[in-house]
Amino acid sequence: MVRTKRWLILALIVVSTLGMMDLAWAKTIRIQKTGFRCGEDPRCHNRWHPAIKHVATADPGDILIYETRDAVDHTFSMSSTAADVAAANLNLVHPLTGPIFINGAERGDVLAITLIDIDPDPFGFTVIVPGFGFLRDVFPNPYIVRWNLNRLEATSPDMPGVRIPFNGFMGTIGVAPGPEETEVMYQREEALRKAGGFVLPPEPKDAMPKDVCGPMGTHKDRCLRTIPPRENGGNMDIKQMQKGTTLLL
């Protein structure tokens, strides 16, 4: 299920060779979203690249509250149909809040990120996008299930009588890859694409931020898509990424 997520609250700790840093002065930082789409929000990006500038700074142990968007950036609503899924613009995937610069973190350190809470938006969706997923040969047609969400359950007019207990998880969370890692990832995926594999290469159209990843962006040919998970985390999309989990990156 792809869910619209309103808040993600997490605590962040930097673990280095010196051990955990002092958490006595932890503070709460809220990264708010503005505008309807990612392109209207200076705190939003939908590609991975180290040149993307951070929008806030935090210390180890701080509590971060992220206001987030759904995977296709408000493309769908309770009135959406399968035709809307077929016409969806996948260049918008995934709108991410951030990045955040962590004081004291250095190359080679481990970031320990604890998910404190996840608060759902009132609307979410499950879709079958033609050509995507492991069962794309079995389910070739577009499809959508629209969900009403709250902190107790998910219900849908498309699946009457079904109530799914709320157990929200963060589909995409990660750190920016460094310049060397970005090139390694790009070359690996380019080789796979040339061999006939399913790869979405860098695409400047609708890429954010525009000055880095857009059609005239400084690094438009190396801004990695957020679809696959990589060494930096990213779109892991697993149910264990829920409240109470600590992720090591």
Backbone bond lengths (Angstrom), bond angles and torsions (degrees), N, CA, C in turn:
res aa  C-N    CA-C-N  psi(-1)  N-CA   C-N-CA  omega(-1)  CA-C   N-CA-C  phi
1 M - - - 1.459 - - 1.525 109.22 -
2 V 1.332 117.22 134.28 1.449 121.44 173.93 1.513 107.14 -97.90
3 R 1.296 117.13 118.56 1.450 120.31 -174.29 1.517 110.87 -113.98
4 T 1.330 115.07 141.05 1.444 119.77 169.82 1.517 108.04 -72.79
5 K 1.318 117.07 125.80 1.458 120.19 -177.10 1.518 109.08 -112.84
6 R 1.306 116.22 129.31 1.451 119.32 -176.25 1.519 111.33 -89.49
7 W 1.302 117.67 -50.03 1.462 121.39 -178.74 1.512 110.15 -129.08
8 L 1.302 115.84 141.96 1.461 122.37 166.09 1.515 106.07 -124.90
9 I 1.317 116.88 123.32 1.458 121.27 178.99 1.516 108.16 -113.92
10 L 1.330 116.88 125.41 1.455 119.48 -178.26 1.513 111.15 -142.97
11 A 1.325 114.62 159.05 1.459 122.27 173.04 1.511 107.41 -111.49
12 L 1.324 116.60 139.93 1.450 120.17 -175.66 1.522 110.48 -123.01
13 I 1.319 115.20 131.47 1.460 122.00 179.17 1.521 108.55 -127.13
14 V 1.320 117.01 136.30 1.455 120.61 173.25 1.516 108.84 -96.48
15 V 1.322 116.61 122.62 1.457 122.01 178.51 1.526 107.43 -107.72
16 S 1.307 116.90 115.68 1.457 120.90 -179.61 1.523 108.88 -121.58
17 T 1.308 116.27 -171.58 1.460 120.23 179.39 1.520 111.25 -66.97
18 L 1.329 116.41 -13.09 1.459 120.44 179.02 1.523 111.68 -94.10
19 G 1.332 117.14 -0.83 1.459 120.95 -179.58 1.514 111.48 89.39
20 M 1.333 116.31 -171.72 1.454 121.02 -177.95 1.521 110.84 -70.25
21 M 1.337 113.88 144.52 1.449 119.98 178.88 1.525 109.57 -85.81
22 D 1.324 116.34 163.61 1.456 122.41 -178.11 1.528 110.59 -62.88
23 L 1.347 117.61 127.56 1.455 122.38 -177.89 1.528 112.31 -103.02
24 A 1.326 117.47 10.04 1.459 120.55 -172.31 1.524 112.74 -63.55
25 W 1.325 117.20 -28.80 1.457 120.16 -174.11 1.529 111.39 -107.73
26 A 1.311 117.33 30.11 1.467 120.81 179.64 1.527 110.92 -60.26
27 K 1.313 116.25 142.02 1.461 122.20 178.62 1.523 109.42 -129.91
28 T 1.317 116.00 166.69 1.460 121.51 179.33 1.521 109.50 -103.36
29 I 1.323 116.42 129.56 1.462 122.68 -179.38 1.522 108.28 -123.63
30 R 1.314 116.86 127.94 1.464 121.72 179.10 1.525 109.43 -108.54
31 I 1.331 116.26 125.89 1.460 121.58 177.17 1.518 107.03 -104.51
32 Q 1.322 116.04 99.71 1.453 121.51 -174.04 1.524 111.54 -82.82
33 K 1.330 115.74 151.02 1.456 120.05 173.04 1.526 108.89 -98.84
34 T 1.332 115.72 149.16 1.454 121.61 177.56 1.524 108.22 -132.90
35 G 1.316 116.71 153.95 1.455 120.41 179.95 1.521 112.41 76.47
36 F 1.325 115.30 166.14 1.458 120.44 -178.08 1.517 111.67 -81.99
37 R 1.329 117.73 -40.10 1.459 122.82 -178.06 1.528 110.74 -113.77
38 C 1.317 115.23 161.67 1.466 121.23 -179.54 1.522 111.43 -56.27
39 G 1.337 116.78 -37.80 1.457 120.79 -178.80 1.509 114.16 -63.93
40 E 1.330 117.09 -15.11 1.461 121.93 178.67 1.525 111.93 -97.84
41 D 1.325 116.47 1.51 1.465 121.35 -172.44 1.528 110.53 -121.03
42 P 1.327 118.91 113.87 1.467 120.93 179.51 1.527 113.58 -67.08
43 R 1.335 117.54 -10.61 1.469 121.25 178.92 1.529 111.96 -98.86
44 C 1.324 116.95 15.63 1.461 120.92 -176.00 1.525 111.04 -123.08
45 H 1.333 116.53 141.53 1.465 122.06 173.76 1.520 108.22 -142.87
46 N 1.335 116.96 154.77 1.468 120.04 -179.95 1.528 112.88 -129.93
47 R 1.310 116.20 24.66 1.456 122.39 174.61 1.536 107.91 -140.39
48 W 1.349 116.59 163.40 1.467 121.28 174.30 1.529 108.90 -105.46
49 H 1.328 116.84 125.80 1.463 121.75 171.02 1.529 108.67 -166.64
50 P 1.339 117.66 140.43 1.469 119.95 -177.61 1.523 114.01 -66.90
51 A 1.343 118.04 -15.84 1.462 120.15 -179.93 1.526 112.70 -79.78
52 I 1.322 117.37 -9.66 1.465 120.21 177.71 1.531 108.66 -69.02
53 K 1.315 116.88 122.85 1.460 121.72 -173.37 1.530 111.71 -74.64
54 H 1.334 114.82 144.60 1.458 119.02 178.23 1.526 110.06 -72.21
55 V 1.330 115.38 151.96 1.462 121.03 -177.19 1.525 112.09 -108.11
56 A 1.324 117.04 -8.36 1.464 121.90 177.61 1.522 108.48 -159.34
57 T 1.320 115.68 163.96 1.460 122.39 179.93 1.524 109.22 -125.52
58 A 1.332 115.85 138.93 1.462 120.55 -179.45 1.520 110.00 -135.28
59 D 1.316 115.61 159.00 1.459 122.35 174.55 1.525 109.44 -103.81
60 P 1.324 117.85 155.58 1.467 120.16 174.63 1.528 110.90 -53.95
61 G 1.333 115.95 133.56 1.452 121.24 -179.23 1.511 114.88 93.74
62 D 1.335 117.46 -10.66 1.457 119.84 179.80 1.531 111.49 -66.28
63 I 1.314 115.40 152.91 1.464 122.67 174.08 1.529 107.46 -95.07
64 L 1.327 116.88 121.88 1.462 121.46 -178.83 1.525 109.59 -111.06
65 I 1.316 116.21 130.42 1.463 121.80 175.59 1.527 107.81 -112.25
66 Y 1.325 115.88 113.66 1.462 121.48 179.93 1.527 109.85 -101.01
67 E 1.316 117.49 128.59 1.457 121.37 168.49 1.529 106.63 -92.12
68 T 1.326 116.99 120.88 1.464 120.67 -168.47 1.527 112.41 -118.77
69 R 1.338 114.78 172.00 1.463 122.98 -179.51 1.521 109.57 -119.65
70 D 1.331 115.91 167.45 1.462 118.03 176.84 1.527 110.39 -81.21
71 A 1.322 116.31 171.51 1.464 122.09 -168.28 1.522 114.22 -60.79
72 V 1.337 117.52 -32.36 1.466 119.87 -179.08 1.528 111.47 -113.81
73 D 1.324 115.65 26.14 1.465 121.96 166.91 1.530 113.57 56.72
74 H 1.325 116.06 56.34 1.471 122.21 175.06 1.523 113.28 64.87
75 T 1.319 117.04 29.95 1.463 120.24 176.79 1.529 111.25 -72.51
76 F 1.330 116.79 -36.21 1.463 121.10 -174.13 1.529 111.77 -108.22
77 S 1.343 114.12 157.40 1.460 121.80 177.22 1.526 108.33 -147.78
78 M 1.331 116.71 -176.41 1.463 120.08 179.86 1.527 112.45 -65.93
79 S 1.321 118.09 -13.52 1.465 120.96 178.17 1.527 112.69 -98.12
80 S 1.333 118.07 2.06 1.466 121.41 -177.28 1.524 111.38 -70.83
81 T 1.338 115.13 151.97 1.463 122.49 179.49 1.522 109.77 -126.39
82 A 1.328 115.78 177.42 1.463 120.53 177.77 1.522 111.16 -60.28
83 A 1.321 117.35 -31.91 1.467 120.74 178.19 1.524 110.99 -63.12
84 D 1.328 117.12 -35.15 1.464 120.77 177.43 1.524 110.88 -67.59
85 V 1.320 116.72 -34.77 1.467 120.43 177.43 1.523 109.95 -65.14
86 A 1.324 116.85 -43.83 1.464 121.05 -179.50 1.520 111.54 -62.35
87 A 1.340 116.63 -30.06 1.463 121.16 -177.25 1.525 113.13 -95.62
88 A 1.325 118.08 3.42 1.465 121.56 -174.99 1.526 111.65 -61.43
89 N 1.332 115.67 141.63 1.462 122.92 178.82 1.529 109.11 -90.52
90 L 1.323 116.48 101.85 1.465 120.29 -176.58 1.523 112.65 -75.60
91 N 1.327 118.19 -6.74 1.462 119.96 174.90 1.526 111.46 -67.75
92 L 1.327 117.02 -15.91 1.469 121.31 -179.66 1.524 113.10 -81.32
93 V 1.328 117.66 -13.15 1.470 123.64 -175.71 1.532 110.46 -80.35
94 H 1.332 118.54 138.96 1.453 132.06 -19.47 1.528 108.45 -101.62
95 P 1.314 120.48 134.12 1.462 120.04 175.66 1.531 110.17 -76.36
96 L 1.324 116.31 118.45 1.465 121.71 -173.68 1.523 110.53 -114.04
97 T 1.310 116.98 140.06 1.460 122.21 176.79 1.524 109.42 -85.82
98 G 1.327 116.96 129.91 1.458 121.30 -179.24 1.516 111.24 130.47
99 P 1.339 117.55 -157.81 1.473 130.08 0.68 1.536 112.22 -78.98
100 I 1.325 114.65 166.73 1.456 122.68 176.96 1.526 108.86 -115.98
101 F 1.320 116.74 131.99 1.468 121.34 176.10 1.529 108.75 -89.55
102 I 1.328 116.12 128.24 1.465 121.36 -178.63 1.526 109.64 -102.64
103 N 1.309 116.47 113.89 1.460 121.21 -179.96 1.526 110.84 -59.80
104 G 1.315 115.77 133.19 1.457 120.86 176.52 1.509 114.82 88.83
105 A 1.330 118.06 -15.00 1.467 120.31 -179.71 1.524 109.71 -73.94
106 E 1.316 115.87 134.80 1.459 121.33 -179.48 1.522 110.29 -128.35
107 R 1.299 114.30 162.44 1.460 120.23 177.90 1.537 109.60 -56.54
108 G 1.325 116.64 130.02 1.456 121.13 -178.34 1.515 114.01 97.68
109 D 1.355 117.42 -14.51 1.463 120.42 175.96 1.527 110.31 -73.27
110 V 1.317 115.45 165.01 1.462 122.38 174.69 1.524 108.52 -111.58
111 L 1.323 116.78 132.06 1.459 121.44 174.06 1.525 108.43 -96.14
112 A 1.323 116.78 123.41 1.461 121.72 175.35 1.524 107.72 -102.14
113 I 1.317 116.33 113.62 1.460 122.38 -174.29 1.526 108.87 -114.26
114 T 1.318 117.17 116.34 1.458 121.59 179.05 1.526 109.95 -101.34
115 L 1.327 116.43 124.67 1.461 121.90 178.46 1.526 108.67 -82.63
116 I 1.303 116.80 110.95 1.460 121.95 -175.90 1.523 111.64 -84.63
117 D 1.323 116.83 -42.43 1.463 119.84 -179.24 1.521 109.80 -159.83
118 I 1.329 115.97 154.02 1.459 123.26 175.39 1.519 106.89 -134.88
119 D 1.325 116.66 121.56 1.460 121.67 -178.02 1.526 108.46 -110.36
120 P 1.332 119.08 120.09 1.465 120.49 -174.78 1.520 113.20 -78.35
121 D 1.326 115.80 153.68 1.446 122.86 168.93 1.531 107.49 -74.97
122 P 1.325 119.68 163.03 1.471 119.75 179.38 1.526 114.17 -67.04
123 F 1.346 117.42 -21.48 1.466 120.69 -176.57 1.521 111.56 -120.68
124 G 1.329 115.50 141.37 1.458 121.61 173.41 1.514 109.44 -146.48
125 F 1.315 117.25 176.75 1.461 119.49 -176.97 1.521 111.12 -154.05
126 T 1.314 114.94 154.55 1.458 123.28 168.34 1.520 106.40 -120.08
127 V 1.321 117.69 130.18 1.464 119.73 -178.62 1.523 111.53 -132.16
128 I 1.315 114.54 152.00 1.458 122.30 165.39 1.519 106.23 -109.27
129 V 1.321 116.34 115.11 1.460 122.22 178.79 1.524 108.07 -99.79
130 P 1.322 118.66 123.20 1.468 120.62 -178.86 1.525 112.06 -53.06
131 G 1.327 115.89 129.93 1.456 121.11 178.46 1.508 114.65 92.44
132 F 1.352 117.81 -7.89 1.456 121.05 -178.04 1.523 110.71 -109.43
133 G 1.330 115.07 154.52 1.455 120.89 173.90 1.515 113.57 88.39
134 F 1.331 114.51 162.72 1.459 120.65 -177.27 1.527 112.68 -69.51
135 L 1.324 117.01 -20.88 1.468 120.64 -177.41 1.530 111.50 -107.45
136 R 1.329 117.13 26.53 1.462 119.56 -176.39 1.528 113.10 -63.73
137 D 1.341 117.65 -23.54 1.465 119.57 177.07 1.527 111.59 -81.14
138 V 1.325 117.02 -20.40 1.466 121.68 -179.70 1.532 110.85 -90.53
139 F 1.341 115.91 -37.09 1.463 121.15 179.33 1.533 109.00 -118.87
140 P 1.324 118.17 82.10 1.466 121.45 -174.28 1.522 114.24 -81.22
141 N 1.324 118.56 -12.40 1.463 121.43 -173.80 1.527 111.92 -100.32
142 P 1.329 117.08 150.18 1.467 120.11 178.44 1.524 111.30 -68.58
143 Y 1.333 115.29 149.74 1.463 119.81 -179.01 1.526 108.50 -156.94
144 I 1.314 115.91 150.08 1.467 120.11 177.72 1.526 110.20 -142.50
145 V 1.321 114.93 138.91 1.463 122.95 168.31 1.522 106.35 -117.36
146 R 1.315 116.67 125.31 1.469 122.35 -177.69 1.531 109.31 -99.15
147 W 1.328 115.36 135.71 1.465 120.05 -173.17 1.529 111.72 -120.92
148 N 1.323 114.28 142.63 1.461 121.58 165.22 1.529 106.93 -96.85
149 L 1.321 115.71 125.79 1.462 120.30 -174.02 1.524 111.49 -116.00
150 N 1.318 115.42 144.35 1.459 122.31 166.53 1.522 107.35 -149.46
151 R 1.304 117.69 -175.81 1.465 120.17 -174.80 1.529 112.92 -76.41
152 L 1.320 117.24 -3.51 1.460 120.59 178.13 1.523 112.71 -102.57
153 E 1.358 117.10 -41.05 1.454 118.85 -170.56 1.522 111.48 -162.91
154 A 1.341 113.95 169.27 1.460 122.53 172.20 1.523 108.14 -118.79
155 T 1.337 116.68 130.42 1.459 121.98 176.28 1.518 108.46 -129.35
156 S 1.341 116.25 157.75 1.462 119.78 -175.54 1.524 111.40 -145.04
157 P 1.341 117.12 138.02 1.464 119.73 173.15 1.523 111.76 -67.50
158 D 1.330 116.54 -17.52 1.462 121.02 179.37 1.526 112.51 -84.30
159 M 1.337 116.55 -13.53 1.465 121.71 178.42 1.524 108.53 -136.91
160 P 1.325 117.53 67.19 1.468 120.83 -175.99 1.522 112.09 -58.43
161 G 1.333 114.15 139.61 1.458 120.19 179.53 1.508 114.71 88.02
162 V 1.331 117.00 -8.98 1.463 121.20 -179.43 1.527 109.49 -94.94
163 R 1.316 116.27 129.46 1.465 122.17 176.04 1.525 108.16 -129.64
164 I 1.320 115.74 119.36 1.458 120.96 -178.31 1.526 108.73 -105.93
165 P 1.327 118.91 119.98 1.466 121.07 179.70 1.525 111.29 -57.11
166 F 1.322 115.87 139.37 1.461 120.29 -179.44 1.527 110.97 -68.04
167 N 1.309 115.80 127.91 1.463 122.16 175.13 1.523 107.19 -151.00
168 G 1.332 114.94 63.05 1.454 121.27 -172.16 1.516 113.40 -58.95
169 F 1.328 116.20 143.84 1.462 121.14 175.86 1.520 109.19 -138.54
170 M 1.325 115.23 154.66 1.460 120.57 178.87 1.523 108.93 -88.13
171 G 1.320 116.67 117.27 1.457 119.87 -178.71 1.516 112.63 -69.74
172 T 1.338 117.05 -40.28 1.463 121.04 -174.81 1.521 110.51 -129.40
173 I 1.318 116.08 122.60 1.460 122.27 175.52 1.522 107.21 -155.82
174 G 1.334 116.52 134.20 1.458 118.09 -176.30 1.513 112.04 -170.62
175 V 1.310 115.14 -174.81 1.457 122.50 176.71 1.523 108.49 -117.39
176 A 1.312 116.65 158.02 1.458 120.42 178.33 1.526 109.75 -69.99
177 P 1.328 117.98 130.57 1.468 119.16 174.63 1.524 109.94 -70.54
178 G 1.334 116.75 149.87 1.451 120.59 176.85 1.523 111.08 -73.74
179 P 1.337 117.74 171.98 1.470 120.66 179.87 1.525 112.99 -56.37
180 E 1.333 117.34 -43.26 1.461 119.99 -179.40 1.526 110.88 -66.50
181 E 1.330 116.65 -43.58 1.462 120.45 -179.79 1.526 111.23 -65.27
182 T 1.327 115.79 -38.56 1.467 119.67 178.89 1.519 110.99 -59.51
183 E 1.322 116.75 -43.63 1.467 120.22 -179.43 1.528 111.22 -67.44
184 V 1.325 116.36 -40.67 1.471 119.61 178.21 1.527 110.26 -61.81
185 M 1.318 116.81 -45.35 1.464 120.85 179.72 1.525 111.12 -62.77
186 Y 1.322 115.83 -44.11 1.469 119.56 179.89 1.520 111.52 -61.25
187 Q 1.333 117.06 -48.41 1.461 120.57 -178.03 1.529 111.16 -63.93
188 R 1.319 116.99 -38.53 1.462 120.83 178.26 1.529 111.16 -62.57
189 E 1.321 116.22 -44.75 1.459 119.97 -178.55 1.523 111.95 -73.62
190 E 1.318 116.71 -32.35 1.465 119.90 177.04 1.520 110.78 -66.20
191 A 1.330 116.47 -39.88 1.470 120.02 177.02 1.524 110.61 -63.64
192 L 1.329 116.21 -39.92 1.460 120.22 178.09 1.528 111.05 -65.71
193 R 1.325 116.36 -40.50 1.469 120.00 179.17 1.522 111.22 -62.55
194 K 1.339 116.41 -44.47 1.464 120.82 -179.37 1.523 111.66 -65.98
195 A 1.339 115.67 -25.46 1.465 119.67 178.90 1.528 112.04 -84.23
196 G 1.336 116.21 -0.69 1.458 119.87 178.15 1.507 114.84 99.94
197 G 1.335 116.85 7.13 1.455 120.16 179.60 1.516 112.39 -75.39
198 F 1.332 115.51 165.45 1.463 121.14 -179.81 1.522 108.60 -84.63
199 V 1.317 116.79 104.98 1.463 122.63 -176.64 1.527 109.01 -138.23
200 L 1.318 116.45 137.98 1.453 121.45 170.27 1.526 107.43 -102.74
201 P 1.334 118.15 105.44 1.466 121.05 -178.53 1.525 110.95 -75.01
202 P 1.332 118.17 172.09 1.458 120.34 176.47 1.531 111.18 -51.84
203 E 1.316 115.93 134.64 1.466 122.24 -178.92 1.526 108.91 -135.64
204 P 1.350 117.39 109.17 1.464 120.23 -176.79 1.528 114.48 -67.49
205 K 1.322 118.34 -26.42 1.466 119.97 -177.16 1.527 110.33 -62.82
206 D 1.321 115.86 125.07 1.470 124.00 179.94 1.525 113.38 65.32
207 A 1.339 117.43 13.78 1.464 121.21 178.65 1.526 109.99 -78.46
208 M 1.323 115.94 139.85 1.459 122.87 179.45 1.522 110.45 -126.29
209 P 1.343 116.73 140.39 1.456 127.90 0.89 1.531 111.83 -77.56
210 K 1.322 116.36 147.48 1.460 121.29 -174.46 1.520 112.67 -61.69
211 D 1.341 117.05 -38.13 1.463 119.03 -174.89 1.522 112.64 -68.43
212 V 1.327 117.13 -19.59 1.465 121.21 178.51 1.523 111.39 -104.34
213 C 1.323 116.77 -45.37 1.468 121.10 -169.35 1.517 114.82 -114.56
214 G 1.331 118.75 -10.37 1.456 122.09 -177.44 1.518 113.16 -73.33
215 P 1.344 118.31 -177.26 1.469 122.54 -176.58 1.523 114.34 -54.54
216 M 1.322 117.57 -30.77 1.460 122.04 177.56 1.527 111.15 -109.29
217 G 1.304 116.95 16.11 1.455 121.68 -175.65 1.515 114.19 -68.99
218 T 1.312 115.57 153.92 1.465 121.56 -177.16 1.520 113.20 -68.57
219 H 1.338 117.55 -23.60 1.466 121.16 -177.64 1.532 111.13 -132.89
220 K 1.314 116.53 34.34 1.468 121.07 -173.02 1.525 113.49 -58.94
221 D 1.331 117.82 -27.25 1.468 120.75 -177.73 1.525 113.45 -85.66
222 R 1.337 116.91 -3.68 1.459 120.23 -179.17 1.527 113.02 -129.22
223 C 1.314 117.64 8.86 1.467 120.07 175.81 1.522 108.15 -77.91
224 L 1.306 116.26 109.33 1.464 121.79 -172.71 1.524 111.38 -76.25
225 R 1.329 115.22 141.31 1.461 120.68 175.53 1.528 109.49 -68.75
226 T 1.319 115.75 154.22 1.465 120.22 -176.11 1.528 112.91 -93.48
227 I 1.325 117.97 3.36 1.469 121.06 -175.75 1.534 112.84 -62.44
228 P 1.348 119.67 -53.84 1.473 118.33 -176.56 1.528 112.47 -86.23
229 P 1.325 118.43 147.65 1.467 120.27 168.74 1.519 109.17 -72.87
230 R 1.324 115.79 152.13 1.468 120.11 179.93 1.526 108.64 -141.98
231 E 1.335 115.41 -168.89 1.460 120.28 -179.24 1.529 112.23 -61.40
232 N 1.329 117.33 -23.30 1.463 121.41 -179.14 1.523 112.76 -88.06
233 G 1.333 117.54 7.12 1.461 120.82 -175.94 1.516 109.09 95.52
234 G 1.329 116.50 -123.71 1.457 119.64 177.21 1.515 113.18 92.98
235 N 1.326 115.97 -139.08 1.465 122.06 -172.35 1.530 111.38 -80.13
236 M 1.320 115.91 67.85 1.468 120.76 -179.94 1.524 111.76 -75.77
237 D 1.346 116.70 -33.77 1.464 121.62 168.49 1.530 113.56 53.26
238 I 1.312 116.86 47.66 1.463 120.22 -179.52 1.528 109.61 -120.26
239 K 1.329 115.60 148.14 1.461 120.67 -174.02 1.519 112.78 -65.77
240 Q 1.341 117.19 -20.29 1.468 119.71 -179.76 1.531 112.38 -71.07
241 M 1.340 118.13 -12.91 1.458 121.01 -179.91 1.528 109.45 -81.64
242 Q 1.329 115.84 57.69 1.454 122.73 -172.42 1.521 111.07 -117.74
243 K 1.319 115.75 179.94 1.455 122.84 178.67 1.524 110.64 -52.74
244 G 1.342 116.08 127.93 1.457 121.58 179.31 1.511 114.72 97.88
245 T 1.331 117.40 -13.62 1.466 121.42 -179.24 1.521 110.63 -78.09
246 T 1.321 116.84 142.16 1.460 122.35 170.69 1.519 108.31 -110.91
247 L 1.313 115.93 122.36 1.462 123.59 -178.97 1.517 109.01 -102.51
248 L 1.326 117.02 131.33 1.462 122.08 177.28 1.524 109.02 -105.21
249 L 1.326 116.29 122.07 1.464 121.89 178.91 1.522 109.49 -123.66
